[in-house]
Amino acid sequence: MLGLMQDHPLLISSIFEHAVGNYGKQEIVSNTVEGGIHRYNYSSWGERTKKLANALKSLNLNQGDKVGTLAWNGYRHLEIYYATSCSGLICHTLNPRLHPDQVSYIVNHAEDKVLCVDLNILPLIEKASENFKTVEALVIMTDEKNMIKPNIKDGIKVICYEEFIKDQSEEYIWPQLDEKTASSLCYTSGTTGNPKGVLYSHRSTVLHAYGMNLKDVVPYGAKDVVMPVVPMFHVNAWGTPYAAPMCGTKIVFPGAKLDGESITDLMNAEKITISLGVPTIWLLLLNHLRESGKRIDTVKRLVIGGSSCPRTLFEGFEDEFGAEVIHAWGMTEMSPLGTVNMPALAEEPKNRTEYYDQKIAQGRTIFGHQMKLVDDEGNDLPEDGETQGRLLSRGFWVLKEYYNDTTEKDRFLDGGWFDTGDVAKIDADGFMTITDRTKDIIKSGGEWISSIDLENICVGHPEVANAAVISVPHEKWEERPIVIVQPMPGKSPSKDDILNMYEGKIAKWMIPDDVLFTDLIPLGATGKILKNKLRDQFGGHKIS
C-alpha cells in the first residue's frame, strides 16, 4: 500500500520561486569585477534570472545542453546558476585558475554550447578557445560600457551579458522536469589522469541544500548574512547558492578580491554572520586581523573545509576573535557535504585543550549521507577511534559514476559505496578523522604516519606560513617523512625550531627526519597543496 501524500518533484526552480516569493526584499550584494559594489534584492534577482532564461532560449539550446561559466562569486553568476538549471539546461562551472589546455579539455569533454565569462578571465579564454570544439557563443559578463572585444576562435558568437538580457521578458514558466534531471556539472582534479565530471541532479541538489540547513550542520536563516568565500566554481560554493535562498538569507559575494584586507572590510561593511572557505584563505584573514588590529565582531561562524584545518585556526578565531570555527569535510563527488564537526551537548569538553582536540576531527556524518571504513580487501573495519582504513561514502547526494568516464570505475563498489580515496578513523560516537589521502599516507616500518597530523603541528609555529609533509625513500624503514616549510615573510625559523614543535605531541618515531625550506609551497586551483609537485622537487632528498 502506498501513502496518500502529494508527490511533487524536488526541483531547483522550487527553491527559486520560494526565495523570490517569500524573501523578495532580502539583499544580494556583490563586489564586482568592474569595480564597486552592486546591490539588489531577491525580487530583482528573480526578474533578471527569468530574462536570462529567455535570452538563453533565443540561442536555440535544448534541454540537457551545457552552459559553462568561468566567473567569480557575483550576482550575474547566481543568475546563470538558476536560469540554466531551472529551464532544463545544465550549469557547468569551470575553474578560472586552470591552465588553458585544461580548460579546453574540460569544455570539450562537457560539450559546452555557451560560455559565460567574467571580464578579467577573458585572457584565459582567448588562449583556450582555439581548441574549443562545441562552443557556439561567448557571453561576456558585463555591461556595454565595459564590454571588450576578445580575440577568440572564428565562428564563436560574442555577446554582452547586459545587452543579451535587456529587452527580454521577465515572464518565464519553468518546466516541470523529472527531479532526476541533470542540473549542474563540476569537474574534480582529485583523481588520476584527466579531470572527472560529476553530474548533479535537481533531486540531489535540493536534498543537499536541506542537509546543509539542518540545525547541527551549517544552517542559514533569514537573519543571517552569508559570504561564500569558497568559489562558486568549487563544488557550487559548497551548496550555498541553493541553501541560502532556501532560507531567505542575505548573500554577499566577494568577487575576485580574496586577500585578508578585502575580506575583512567586506565582512564589516555588510555585517557578515557566517562565511565559508578553505584554510589558506582563513590563514590570510587571521594574519591580517592580527597585523592590522581590526576585528570581525559580527561574524559568528566560519566554516572551514577543502583540506584539513590546522589547530592554529581554531585557537586564533575562537579565542582571539570570538568566531566559532566549524570543521567540515566533503568532496566534489559528494556535492560536497559529508561530515560536520558539531559536538553534542553531552560531550562538553573539560577544558580548552580537550575542546580543540575534538574540533580537529572532521566530525559526524549528517542525515542523507553514510560512511564506513574498510581494509584493502574490502572487509569492514571497527569504529574504535584507532583503526585506520579506506573511507567509503554513499548517500542522497553522492555520485554513482563519473560523467562520460569509466577510468576509475573500481572506486564504485557493491552496495552503492564510493571509495573516497581518503584514509580515516571513526570513533564509537561517529566522529570521523581524515588521517591522509591514500596516495599521501606514509608507511614507515609497516606503520602508518599521517602527513596531515604532521602538517597541522608544524603550521602552529608562529614563523611558519605553510607546511607540507611528503615521504622520501629510506633503506631501512622503506619511507620516512620530511617536512617542507614556507616561512612567514621576513622570518627564518631553523630546523631545530621546527622539529622541537613535535616533541611531546606525537610518538618519537613519527617525527620528520628532516626539514626543508622553500619560498613558496605550490597550491592548486582550490587552495590545496600540490603534493605531486613537491614530490617532483624534493622526493629525491637523501636523509643524512
C-alpha positions as CSV (number, residue, x, y, z in Angstrom):
1,M,0.0,0.0,0.0
2,L,1.3,3.5,-0.9
3,G,0.8,6.6,1.1
4,L,-1.7,9.1,0.1
5,M,0.6,12.2,0.1
6,Q,1.2,14.6,-2.8
7,D,4.1,13.8,-5.0
8,H,5.9,16.9,-6.3
9,P,9.4,16.7,-7.9
10,L,12.3,18.2,-6.0
11,L,13.4,20.9,-8.4
12,I,15.8,23.9,-8.1
13,S,13.1,26.0,-9.5
14,S,11.1,25.4,-6.3
15,I,14.0,27.0,-4.3
16,F,13.9,29.9,-6.7
17,E,10.2,30.5,-6.5
18,H,10.2,30.1,-2.7
19,A,13.0,32.7,-2.3
20,V,11.6,35.3,-4.7
21,G,8.0,34.8,-3.4
22,N,8.8,34.9,0.3
23,Y,12.0,37.0,0.7
24,G,11.8,39.4,-2.2
25,K,13.2,42.3,-0.2
26,Q,16.3,40.4,1.0
27,E,19.6,41.7,-0.4
28,I,22.2,40.1,-2.7
29,V,25.4,42.2,-2.6
30,S,28.4,41.7,-4.9
31,N,32.0,43.1,-5.1
32,T,32.1,43.4,-8.8
33,V,34.9,42.7,-11.3
34,E,34.3,46.1,-12.9
35,G,34.9,47.8,-9.5
36,G,32.4,48.9,-6.8
37,I,29.5,47.2,-5.0
38,H,26.4,46.0,-6.8
39,R,23.3,45.7,-4.6
40,Y,19.8,44.4,-5.4
41,N,17.2,42.2,-3.8
42,Y,15.8,38.7,-4.4
43,S,12.8,40.2,-6.3
44,S,15.1,41.9,-8.8
45,W,17.3,38.8,-9.0
46,G,14.2,36.8,-9.9
47,E,13.2,39.2,-12.7
48,R,16.7,39.3,-14.2
49,T,17.1,35.5,-13.9
50,K,13.9,34.9,-16.0
51,K,15.1,37.5,-18.5
52,L,18.3,35.5,-18.8
53,A,16.4,32.2,-19.2
54,N,14.5,33.8,-22.1
55,A,17.8,35.1,-23.6
56,L,19.3,31.6,-23.5
57,K,16.2,30.2,-25.1
58,S,16.9,32.5,-28.1
59,L,20.1,30.7,-28.7
60,N,18.1,27.6,-29.6
61,L,19.5,25.5,-26.8
62,N,17.9,22.1,-26.0
63,Q,17.2,20.5,-22.6
64,G,20.4,19.0,-21.4
65,D,22.7,21.4,-23.2
66,K,25.6,22.7,-21.1
67,V,26.2,26.4,-20.3
68,G,29.7,26.8,-19.0
69,T,30.8,29.6,-16.6
70,L,34.3,30.9,-15.8
71,A,33.4,33.5,-13.2
72,W,34.0,34.7,-9.7
73,N,31.3,34.9,-7.0
74,G,28.8,37.5,-8.1
75,Y,25.2,38.3,-8.8
76,R,25.4,37.5,-12.5
77,H,26.9,34.1,-11.7
78,L,23.9,33.4,-9.4
79,E,21.5,34.4,-12.2
80,I,23.2,31.9,-14.5
81,Y,23.0,29.1,-11.9
82,Y,19.2,29.4,-11.8
83,A,18.4,30.5,-15.4
84,T,20.1,27.3,-16.7
85,S,19.1,24.6,-14.2
86,C,15.5,25.8,-13.8
87,S,14.9,25.8,-17.5
88,G,16.4,22.3,-18.1
89,L,19.9,23.3,-19.1
90,I,23.0,22.2,-17.2
91,C,25.1,24.8,-15.4
92,H,28.8,23.8,-15.8
93,T,31.1,25.8,-13.6
94,L,34.8,25.8,-14.7
95,N,37.8,26.8,-12.6
96,P,39.4,30.0,-14.0
97,R,42.7,29.2,-12.3
98,L,43.3,26.2,-14.6
99,H,45.8,26.1,-17.5
100,P,44.3,26.9,-20.9
101,D,44.9,23.3,-22.1
102,Q,42.9,22.0,-19.0
103,V,40.1,24.5,-19.7
104,S,39.8,23.4,-23.4
105,Y,39.9,19.7,-22.4
106,I,37.0,20.2,-19.9
107,V,35.0,22.4,-22.2
108,N,35.2,19.8,-25.0
109,H,34.6,16.8,-22.7
110,A,31.5,18.5,-21.3
111,E,30.4,19.7,-24.8
112,D,29.6,23.2,-23.6
113,K,27.5,25.1,-26.1
114,V,27.8,28.5,-24.4
115,L,30.4,30.0,-22.1
116,C,29.7,32.9,-19.7
117,V,32.9,34.6,-18.7
118,D,33.9,37.4,-16.3
119,L,35.9,40.3,-17.8
120,N,39.2,39.6,-16.1
121,I,39.1,35.9,-17.2
122,L,39.0,36.7,-20.9
123,P,42.8,36.3,-21.5
124,L,42.4,32.6,-20.4
125,I,39.5,32.1,-22.8
126,E,41.5,33.7,-25.7
127,K,44.3,31.2,-25.2
128,A,41.9,28.2,-24.7
129,S,39.4,29.0,-27.5
130,E,41.5,27.7,-30.4
131,N,40.9,24.2,-29.2
132,F,37.1,24.5,-28.5
133,K,35.0,22.1,-30.5
134,T,31.4,22.7,-29.4
135,V,31.2,26.3,-28.1
136,E,28.9,28.4,-30.2
137,A,28.6,31.6,-28.1
138,L,30.6,33.5,-25.6
139,V,28.7,35.7,-23.2
140,I,30.9,38.3,-21.5
141,M,29.5,39.1,-18.1
142,T,29.5,42.9,-18.1
143,D,27.6,45.9,-19.5
144,E,28.0,47.8,-22.8
145,K,30.2,50.4,-21.1
146,N,32.8,47.9,-20.0
147,M,32.5,45.5,-22.9
148,I,35.7,44.2,-24.5
149,K,36.0,42.5,-27.9
150,P,38.0,39.4,-27.3
151,N,40.4,37.7,-29.7
152,I,38.8,34.3,-29.9
153,K,38.3,31.5,-32.4
154,D,36.3,32.4,-35.5
155,G,32.8,31.2,-35.6
156,I,32.1,31.8,-31.9
157,K,29.4,34.5,-31.4
158,V,30.4,37.2,-28.8
159,I,27.6,38.6,-26.6
160,C,27.5,41.3,-23.9
161,Y,25.6,39.9,-20.9
162,E,23.6,43.1,-20.1
163,E,22.6,43.7,-23.8
164,F,21.7,40.0,-24.0
165,I,19.0,40.2,-21.3
166,K,18.0,43.9,-21.6
167,D,14.9,43.5,-23.9
168,Q,13.9,40.1,-22.7
169,S,10.6,39.3,-20.9
170,E,10.5,39.0,-17.1
171,E,7.9,36.2,-17.5
172,Y,9.1,32.6,-17.8
173,I,7.3,29.4,-16.7
174,W,9.8,26.9,-15.5
175,P,9.2,23.4,-17.0
176,Q,8.1,20.6,-14.7
177,L,11.2,18.4,-15.0
178,D,11.8,14.9,-13.6
179,E,13.7,15.5,-10.4
180,K,16.4,13.2,-11.6
181,T,17.2,15.6,-14.5
182,A,20.8,16.8,-14.6
183,S,21.1,20.3,-13.1
184,S,24.8,21.1,-12.9
185,L,28.2,19.8,-13.7
186,C,31.5,20.2,-11.8
187,Y,34.9,18.7,-12.6
188,T,37.3,17.4,-10.0
189,S,41.1,17.2,-10.3
190,G,41.4,15.0,-7.2
191,T,41.6,11.9,-9.4
192,T,44.2,10.2,-11.6
193,G,44.5,11.3,-15.2
194,N,42.3,13.9,-16.7
195,P,39.7,15.8,-14.6
196,K,36.5,13.9,-14.0
197,G,33.0,15.3,-14.3
198,V,30.4,15.0,-11.5
199,L,26.9,15.5,-12.8
200,Y,24.4,16.6,-10.2
201,S,20.6,16.2,-10.4
202,H,17.8,18.5,-9.2
203,R,16.9,15.9,-6.6
204,S,20.5,15.6,-5.2
205,T,20.9,19.4,-5.1
206,V,17.7,20.1,-3.3
207,L,18.4,17.3,-0.7
208,H,21.9,18.6,-0.2
209,A,20.5,22.1,0.5
210,Y,18.1,20.6,3.0
211,G,21.1,18.8,4.6
212,M,23.1,22.0,4.9
213,N,20.3,23.6,6.7
214,L,19.9,21.0,9.5
215,K,20.5,22.6,12.9
216,D,23.8,20.8,13.6
217,V,25.3,21.4,10.1
218,V,25.7,24.8,8.6
219,P,22.2,26.2,8.9
220,Y,21.3,29.5,7.3
221,G,18.4,31.8,8.3
222,A,16.7,34.9,7.2
223,K,18.6,36.9,9.8
224,D,22.0,35.6,8.6
225,V,24.3,37.3,6.2
226,V,26.5,34.8,4.4
227,M,29.6,35.4,2.5
228,P,30.8,32.4,0.5
229,V,34.5,32.9,0.0
230,V,34.7,29.4,-1.4
231,P,34.3,29.9,-5.1
232,M,31.1,29.2,-7.0
233,F,33.3,27.1,-9.3
234,H,34.4,24.9,-6.4
235,V,31.5,22.4,-5.9
236,N,28.9,25.1,-6.3
237,A,30.3,27.1,-3.4
238,W,29.6,24.1,-1.2
239,G,25.9,24.3,-2.0
240,T,25.4,27.9,-0.6
241,P,23.8,29.3,-3.7
242,Y,20.9,26.8,-3.1
243,A,20.9,26.5,0.7
244,A,20.9,30.3,1.4
245,P,18.0,31.2,-0.9
246,M,16.0,28.3,0.5
247,C,16.1,30.2,3.9
248,G,16.0,33.8,2.5
249,T,19.5,34.6,3.7
250,K,21.2,37.8,2.6
251,I,24.2,36.8,0.4
252,V,27.4,38.8,0.0
253,F,29.7,37.8,-2.9
254,P,33.3,38.9,-2.6
255,G,34.2,38.7,-6.3
256,A,37.9,38.1,-7.1
257,K,39.3,40.0,-4.1
258,L,40.2,37.3,-1.6
259,D,43.1,39.0,0.3
260,G,42.8,39.4,4.1
261,E,42.2,43.2,3.9
262,S,39.4,42.9,1.3
263,I,37.6,40.1,3.1
264,T,37.9,42.0,6.5
265,D,36.5,45.2,5.0
266,L,33.6,43.5,3.3
267,M,32.7,41.4,6.4
268,N,32.5,44.6,8.5
269,A,30.7,46.7,5.9
270,E,27.9,44.1,5.3
271,K,27.8,42.7,8.8
272,I,28.6,39.1,7.8
273,T,27.4,36.5,10.3
274,I,28.7,33.3,8.6
275,S,31.3,32.7,5.9
276,L,32.8,29.6,4.2
277,G,36.3,28.9,2.8
278,V,39.4,26.8,2.7
279,P,42.2,27.0,5.3
280,T,44.6,29.0,3.1
281,I,42.1,31.9,2.9
282,W,41.4,31.9,6.6
283,L,45.1,31.9,7.4
284,L,45.4,35.1,5.3
285,L,42.4,36.6,7.1
286,L,43.7,35.6,10.6
287,N,47.2,37.1,9.8
288,H,45.7,40.3,8.5
289,L,43.5,40.7,11.6
290,R,46.5,40.2,13.9
291,E,48.7,42.6,12.0
292,S,46.1,45.3,11.4
293,G,44.4,45.2,14.8
294,K,41.0,45.0,13.1
295,R,38.1,42.8,14.3
296,I,35.2,41.0,12.7
297,D,32.7,41.2,15.5
298,T,29.5,40.3,13.6
299,V,31.0,37.0,12.3
300,K,29.6,34.2,14.4
301,R,30.6,31.1,12.4
302,L,33.4,30.3,10.0
303,V,33.0,27.0,8.1
304,I,36.3,25.5,7.0
305,G,36.8,22.7,4.6
306,G,38.6,21.7,1.4
307,S,41.5,20.4,3.4
308,S,42.3,19.6,7.0
309,C,42.0,22.6,9.3
310,P,45.1,23.4,11.4
311,R,44.6,23.8,15.2
312,T,46.0,27.4,15.0
313,L,42.9,28.5,13.1
314,F,40.5,27.2,15.7
315,E,42.5,28.8,18.5
316,G,43.0,32.1,16.7
317,F,39.5,32.8,15.5
318,E,37.7,31.4,18.6
319,D,39.9,32.7,21.4
320,E,41.0,36.0,19.8
321,F,38.0,37.0,17.7
322,G,35.0,35.1,19.1
323,A,34.0,33.4,15.8
324,E,33.1,29.7,16.1
325,V,35.1,27.6,13.7
326,I,33.1,24.7,12.1
327,H,35.2,21.9,10.6
328,A,33.5,20.2,7.6
329,W,34.6,17.6,5.1
330,G,33.3,16.6,1.7
331,M,34.2,16.1,-2.0
332,T,33.1,17.2,-5.4
333,E,31.7,13.7,-5.7
334,M,29.5,14.3,-2.7
335,S,28.0,17.7,-3.6
336,P,30.2,18.2,-1.3
337,L,29.0,17.9,2.2
338,G,29.8,14.6,4.1
339,T,30.5,15.5,7.8
340,V,30.4,18.5,10.1
341,N,32.1,18.7,13.5
342,M,29.3,19.9,15.8
343,P,29.8,18.1,19.2
344,A,26.7,17.1,21.1
345,L,25.9,18.9,24.4
346,A,26.5,15.7,26.4
347,E,30.1,15.8,25.2
348,E,31.1,19.1,26.7
349,P,34.9,19.2,27.0
350,K,36.6,19.6,30.4
351,N,39.0,22.3,29.2
352,R,40.1,24.3,26.1
353,T,42.8,21.7,25.2
354,E,40.2,18.9,25.1
355,Y,37.8,21.2,23.2
356,Y,40.3,21.8,20.4
357,D,41.2,18.2,20.4
358,Q,37.6,17.5,19.5
359,K,37.5,20.2,16.8
360,I,40.3,18.7,14.8
361,A,38.2,15.8,13.7
362,Q,36.1,16.2,10.5
363,G,33.0,15.3,12.5
364,R,29.9,13.2,12.3
365,T,28.1,12.4,9.1
366,I,24.8,14.2,8.5
367,F,21.4,12.7,7.7
368,G,21.4,11.8,4.0
369,H,25.0,10.6,4.0
370,Q,26.6,7.4,5.3
371,M,30.3,6.3,5.6
372,K,32.3,3.4,6.8
373,L,35.9,2.0,6.9
374,V,37.2,-1.0,5.0
375,D,40.6,-2.6,4.7
376,D,42.5,-3.2,1.4
377,E,40.5,-6.4,0.9
378,G,37.1,-4.6,1.4
379,N,36.4,-6.0,4.8
380,D,34.6,-3.7,7.3
381,L,36.8,-2.3,10.0
382,P,35.8,-1.4,13.6
383,E,34.9,2.2,14.5
384,D,37.0,2.4,17.6
385,G,38.8,5.7,17.1
386,E,42.1,3.9,16.5
387,T,41.7,1.6,13.4
388,Q,42.5,3.4,10.1
389,G,41.1,2.3,6.8
390,R,39.8,3.3,3.4
391,L,36.9,5.7,3.8
392,L,33.7,4.8,1.8
393,S,30.7,7.1,1.2
394,R,27.2,6.8,-0.1
395,G,24.0,8.9,0.2
396,F,21.3,11.0,-1.4
397,W,23.8,13.4,-3.0
398,V,26.8,11.1,-3.7
399,L,27.7,10.2,-7.3
400,K,27.2,6.8,-8.8
401,E,29.6,7.2,-11.7
402,Y,31.7,9.9,-13.3
403,Y,30.3,11.7,-16.3
404,N,31.3,10.0,-19.6
405,D,34.3,8.4,-17.9
406,T,35.0,4.8,-16.7
407,T,38.7,5.1,-16.0
408,E,38.1,4.9,-12.2
409,K,35.2,2.5,-12.1
410,D,37.0,0.5,-9.4
411,R,36.1,3.3,-6.9
412,F,32.4,2.4,-7.2
413,L,31.8,-0.7,-5.0
414,D,28.9,-3.0,-4.2
415,G,26.1,-1.6,-2.2
416,G,26.4,1.8,-3.7
417,W,29.6,2.7,-1.9
418,F,32.1,5.1,-3.3
419,D,35.8,4.9,-2.4
420,T,36.7,8.5,-1.4
421,G,40.5,7.9,-1.6
422,D,40.9,9.1,1.9
423,V,42.3,7.1,4.9
424,A,40.4,7.8,8.1
425,K,39.4,6.5,11.5
426,I,35.9,6.7,13.1
427,D,35.3,6.6,16.8
428,A,32.4,5.0,18.7
429,D,30.4,8.2,18.7
430,G,30.6,8.6,14.9
431,F,33.3,11.2,14.8
432,M,35.5,10.7,11.7
433,T,39.1,12.0,11.3
434,I,40.8,12.0,8.0
435,T,44.4,10.8,8.6
436,D,45.5,11.2,5.0
437,R,44.8,10.7,1.3
438,T,45.5,7.1,0.2
439,K,48.3,8.4,-2.0
440,D,49.8,10.7,0.7
441,I,49.9,8.5,3.8
442,I,53.4,7.5,4.8
443,K,54.2,3.8,5.7
444,S,57.3,3.6,7.8
445,G,58.5,0.2,9.1
446,G,55.0,-1.2,8.5
447,E,53.3,1.6,10.5
448,W,51.2,4.5,9.1
449,I,52.2,8.1,9.7
450,S,49.6,10.8,8.9
451,S,51.1,13.6,6.9
452,I,48.1,15.8,7.9
453,D,48.9,15.4,11.6
454,L,52.5,16.4,11.0
455,E,51.5,19.4,8.9
456,N,48.9,20.7,11.4
457,I,51.6,20.6,14.2
458,C,54.1,22.5,12.0
459,V,51.8,25.3,11.0
460,G,51.2,26.0,14.6
461,H,54.7,27.6,14.7
462,P,54.3,31.4,14.7
463,E,57.0,31.8,12.0
464,V,55.5,29.2,9.6
465,A,53.2,30.4,6.8
466,N,52.5,26.9,5.4
467,A,53.9,23.4,5.6
468,A,53.7,20.2,3.7
469,V,54.9,16.7,4.6
470,I,55.9,14.1,2.0
471,S,57.8,10.8,2.2
472,V,61.2,10.0,0.9
473,P,62.7,6.5,0.4
474,H,64.6,5.0,3.3
475,E,66.9,2.0,3.2
476,K,65.7,0.5,6.5
477,W,62.2,1.9,7.0
478,E,61.0,2.0,3.4
479,E,59.6,5.5,3.8
480,R,60.3,8.4,6.2
481,P,58.6,11.8,6.5
482,I,60.2,15.1,5.7
483,V,58.5,18.5,6.3
484,I,58.7,21.3,3.7
485,V,58.3,24.7,5.3
486,Q,57.3,28.1,3.8
487,P,58.3,30.7,6.4
488,M,56.3,33.8,7.2
489,P,57.6,36.9,5.3
490,G,60.8,38.2,7.0
491,K,61.1,35.1,9.3
492,S,63.8,32.4,9.3
493,P,62.9,29.6,11.6
494,S,65.6,26.9,12.0
495,K,65.4,23.2,11.5
496,D,65.6,22.7,15.3
497,D,62.8,25.3,15.8
498,I,60.5,23.2,13.6
499,L,61.4,19.8,15.0
500,N,61.0,21.0,18.6
501,M,57.3,21.6,17.8
502,Y,56.8,17.8,17.6
503,E,58.3,16.9,20.9
504,G,55.7,15.5,23.3
505,K,52.9,15.8,20.7
506,I,53.5,12.6,18.7
507,A,55.5,9.4,19.1
508,K,59.2,10.0,18.5
509,W,59.3,7.6,15.6
510,M,56.7,9.7,13.8
511,I,58.8,13.0,14.0
512,P,60.0,14.0,10.5
513,D,63.6,13.1,9.7
514,D,64.4,16.5,8.1
515,V,63.1,20.0,7.4
516,L,63.5,21.7,4.1
517,F,62.6,25.4,3.4
518,T,61.0,26.9,0.3
519,D,59.9,30.4,-0.7
520,L,56.5,29.1,-1.8
521,I,54.6,25.9,-1.3
522,P,52.6,25.3,-4.5
523,L,48.8,25.4,-4.2
524,G,46.2,24.1,-6.6
525,A,43.3,26.0,-8.0
526,T,41.1,25.3,-4.9
527,G,43.8,26.1,-2.4
528,K,45.1,22.6,-1.8
529,I,48.8,21.8,-1.5
530,L,50.1,20.2,-4.7
531,K,52.0,17.3,-3.2
532,N,52.9,15.9,-6.7
533,K,54.9,19.0,-7.4
534,L,56.7,18.8,-4.1
535,R,57.5,15.1,-4.7
536,D,59.0,16.1,-8.0
537,Q,61.1,18.8,-6.4
538,F,62.0,17.1,-3.0
539,G,61.2,13.4,-3.4
540,G,64.9,12.6,-4.1
541,H,66.1,14.2,-0.9
542,K,68.6,12.0,1.0
543,I,68.2,11.8,4.7
544,S,71.6,12.3,6.4
